[in-house]
Amino acid sequence: MTEHRIVTVYIDFKSPYAYLAKDEAYALERDLAVRLRWLPYILDIPQFLGSAMLGADGQVIEESRNAHQWRRVRYSYMDCRRQARKIGLTIRGTQKIWDSSNAAAGMLFALKQGDGVFRRYQDIVFERFWRRELDIEDVSVIAAVLTEVGCDAGSFPDWAEEGRAEVAAVSRAAEAIGVFGVPTFVLDGEIFWGREHLPDIRAMIAHAIAP
């Protein structure tokens, strides 16, 4: 029997690139002798891209972002929407920089319920958030999603603070090994940032198990 390789996957729900990588990562586990280990990594977006808030009409009402950062942000969303169209996903630009720690705590909560529950949770949170249909900062909203996917989520609101602390600890541990963005994949201690590296990871695993 082939031993399954472990690929650690770091994501943040407020990253459109992590959303785009999700199903490709699922395929890795479906097609090869791989187990995915999903973990949260909370991006500090203002640290490297500044911050901004948009009104309902799309106009900037608050910002701390230079011209270079604005060009990077606009390109990133344009590129993500272009890639999303290829696979039938909807990505709408966000109106502010969200605190995704409660959604990440929900991720850890769902993981404890098993892979099937976790995947349903992850799929719903990503899809609805990027359609602007889900408030990932609201503990009660996250608890409702957990209930929807089959969790006994009654304890989640009280556990959320502990969950956020666990998320922070996981993020700091990720940084200690060199993680700085998402999606990041770790295979045998080697770090790969970005979904474009999934073919390389697939080839490495396939080569290792070839007769």
C-alpha positions as CSV (number, residue, x, y, z in Angstrom):
1,M,0.0,0.0,0.0
2,T,1.4,3.4,-1.0
3,E,2.1,5.7,1.9
4,H,0.2,9.0,1.6
5,R,2.3,12.2,1.4
6,I,1.2,15.2,3.5
7,V,0.9,18.5,1.8
8,T,0.2,21.4,4.2
9,V,-2.0,24.2,2.7
10,Y,-2.2,27.6,4.2
11,I,-5.2,29.8,3.2
12,D,-6.9,33.0,4.2
13,F,-10.5,33.5,3.2
14,K,-9.9,37.1,2.2
15,S,-7.4,36.0,-0.5
16,P,-8.9,35.6,-3.9
17,Y,-5.8,33.6,-4.9
18,A,-6.5,31.1,-2.2
19,Y,-10.0,30.8,-3.4
20,L,-8.8,30.1,-7.0
21,A,-6.4,27.4,-5.7
22,K,-8.9,25.5,-3.5
23,D,-10.4,23.1,-6.1
24,E,-7.0,22.4,-7.7
25,A,-5.7,21.4,-4.2
26,Y,-8.7,19.1,-3.8
27,A,-7.8,17.5,-7.1
28,L,-4.3,16.8,-5.9
29,E,-5.8,14.7,-3.1
30,R,-8.3,13.1,-5.4
31,D,-5.7,12.0,-8.0
32,L,-2.7,11.1,-5.9
33,A,-1.7,9.4,-2.7
34,V,-1.8,12.7,-0.8
35,R,-3.4,14.0,2.3
36,L,-4.0,17.7,2.5
37,R,-3.4,19.4,5.9
38,W,-5.3,22.7,5.8
39,L,-4.3,25.5,8.1
40,P,-5.1,29.2,8.4
41,Y,-2.6,32.0,7.8
42,I,-4.0,35.5,8.4
43,L,-2.7,38.1,5.9
44,D,-1.7,41.5,7.2
45,I,-2.7,43.2,4.0
46,P,-2.2,46.9,5.2
47,Q,1.4,46.1,6.0
48,F,2.3,45.5,2.3
49,L,-0.6,46.9,0.3
50,G,-1.9,49.7,2.5
51,S,-5.6,49.9,3.3
52,A,-8.8,51.5,1.8
53,M,-12.5,51.5,2.3
54,L,-15.1,51.9,-0.5
55,G,-18.6,53.3,-0.2
56,A,-21.7,51.5,-1.7
57,D,-21.1,53.4,-4.9
58,G,-17.5,52.1,-5.2
59,Q,-15.9,55.4,-4.4
60,V,-13.0,55.5,-2.0
61,I,-14.1,57.0,1.3
62,E,-11.0,56.2,3.4
63,E,-7.5,55.2,2.3
64,S,-3.9,54.7,3.3
65,R,-2.4,53.5,0.1
66,N,0.1,54.9,-2.3
67,A,-0.1,54.9,-6.1
68,H,2.0,51.9,-6.5
69,Q,-0.1,49.9,-4.0
70,W,-3.3,50.9,-5.8
71,R,-1.8,49.7,-9.1
72,R,-0.9,46.3,-7.5
73,V,-4.4,45.9,-5.9
74,R,-6.2,46.8,-9.1
75,Y,-4.1,44.4,-11.2
76,S,-4.6,41.6,-8.6
77,Y,-8.4,41.9,-8.8
78,M,-8.4,42.1,-12.5
79,D,-6.1,39.0,-12.8
80,C,-8.2,37.1,-10.3
81,R,-11.4,37.8,-12.1
82,R,-9.8,36.8,-15.4
83,Q,-8.7,33.5,-13.9
84,A,-12.0,33.0,-12.1
85,R,-14.0,33.3,-15.3
86,K,-12.1,30.3,-16.7
87,I,-13.4,28.0,-13.9
88,G,-16.9,29.5,-13.4
89,L,-16.2,31.4,-10.1
90,T,-17.4,34.8,-9.1
91,I,-14.9,37.2,-7.5
92,R,-16.2,40.7,-6.6
93,G,-13.7,43.1,-5.2
94,T,-14.1,43.7,-1.5
95,Q,-15.1,47.1,-0.1
96,K,-12.7,47.0,2.8
97,I,-9.9,44.9,4.3
98,W,-11.7,42.3,6.3
99,D,-10.6,40.7,9.6
100,S,-10.8,37.0,8.7
101,S,-9.8,35.6,12.1
102,N,-13.4,34.5,13.0
103,A,-13.8,32.7,9.7
104,A,-10.4,31.1,10.3
105,A,-11.5,30.0,13.8
106,G,-14.5,28.5,12.1
107,M,-12.2,26.6,9.8
108,L,-10.4,25.1,12.8
109,F,-13.7,24.2,14.4
110,A,-14.9,22.5,11.2
111,L,-11.7,20.6,10.8
112,K,-12.3,18.9,14.1
113,Q,-15.6,17.5,12.7
114,G,-13.9,15.7,9.8
115,D,-12.9,16.3,6.2
116,G,-16.3,16.3,4.7
117,V,-17.7,18.9,7.1
118,F,-14.6,21.0,6.6
119,R,-14.8,21.0,2.8
120,R,-18.4,22.1,2.9
121,Y,-17.6,24.9,5.3
122,Q,-14.6,26.1,3.2
123,D,-16.6,25.9,0.0
124,I,-19.5,28.0,1.4
125,V,-17.3,30.6,3.1
126,F,-15.2,31.2,0.0
127,E,-18.1,31.3,-2.5
128,R,-20.4,33.5,-0.4
129,F,-17.7,35.9,0.8
130,W,-16.5,36.5,-2.8
131,R,-20.0,37.1,-3.9
132,R,-20.3,39.7,-1.0
133,E,-23.0,37.5,0.6
134,L,-21.2,36.6,3.8
135,D,-19.9,38.7,6.7
136,I,-16.8,36.7,7.8
137,E,-16.3,39.0,10.8
138,D,-19.6,38.1,12.4
139,V,-19.3,35.2,14.9
140,S,-23.0,34.5,14.6
141,V,-22.8,34.3,10.8
142,I,-19.9,31.9,11.0
143,A,-21.8,29.8,13.6
144,A,-24.7,29.6,11.2
145,V,-22.5,28.3,8.4
146,L,-21.0,25.7,10.8
147,T,-24.5,24.6,11.6
148,E,-25.5,24.5,7.9
149,V,-22.6,22.1,7.1
150,G,-23.4,19.7,9.9
151,C,-21.5,21.0,13.0
152,D,-23.0,21.2,16.4
153,A,-22.0,24.9,16.5
154,G,-23.7,25.8,19.8
155,S,-20.3,26.2,21.5
156,F,-18.7,28.1,18.8
157,P,-19.5,31.7,19.9
158,D,-18.0,31.0,23.3
159,W,-15.0,29.2,21.8
160,A,-14.4,31.9,19.1
161,E,-11.9,33.9,21.2
162,E,-9.9,30.8,22.0
163,G,-10.1,29.9,18.3
164,R,-8.8,33.3,17.2
165,A,-5.8,32.8,19.6
166,E,-5.2,29.4,18.0
167,V,-5.4,30.9,14.6
168,A,-2.8,33.5,15.6
169,A,-0.5,30.8,17.0
170,V,-0.8,28.8,13.8
171,S,0.0,32.0,11.7
172,R,3.1,32.8,13.8
173,A,4.3,29.2,13.5
174,A,3.8,29.4,9.7
175,E,6.0,32.5,9.6
176,A,8.7,30.7,11.6
177,I,9.1,28.3,8.7
178,G,9.0,31.0,6.1
179,V,5.4,31.4,5.1
180,F,4.4,35.0,4.1
181,G,1.4,34.7,1.8
182,V,-1.4,32.4,0.6
183,P,-2.0,30.0,-0.9
184,T,1.2,28.4,0.4
185,F,1.9,24.7,0.0
186,V,4.5,22.8,2.1
187,L,5.8,19.4,0.9
188,D,8.6,17.7,2.7
189,G,9.7,21.0,4.3
190,E,9.8,22.8,0.9
191,I,7.6,25.9,0.5
192,F,5.6,26.8,-2.6
193,W,3.8,30.1,-2.8
194,G,1.0,30.3,-5.3
195,R,-1.3,28.0,-7.2
196,E,1.0,28.1,-10.2
197,H,3.3,25.7,-8.3
198,L,0.6,22.9,-8.0
199,P,1.8,21.2,-11.2
200,D,5.3,21.1,-9.8
201,I,4.0,19.6,-6.5
202,R,1.9,17.1,-8.5
203,A,5.0,16.1,-10.5
204,M,7.1,15.7,-7.4
205,I,4.6,13.4,-5.8
206,A,3.9,11.4,-9.0
207,H,7.7,10.9,-9.5
208,A,8.1,9.7,-5.9
209,I,5.5,7.0,-6.3
210,A,6.3,5.9,-9.8
211,P,7.4,2.2,-10.1
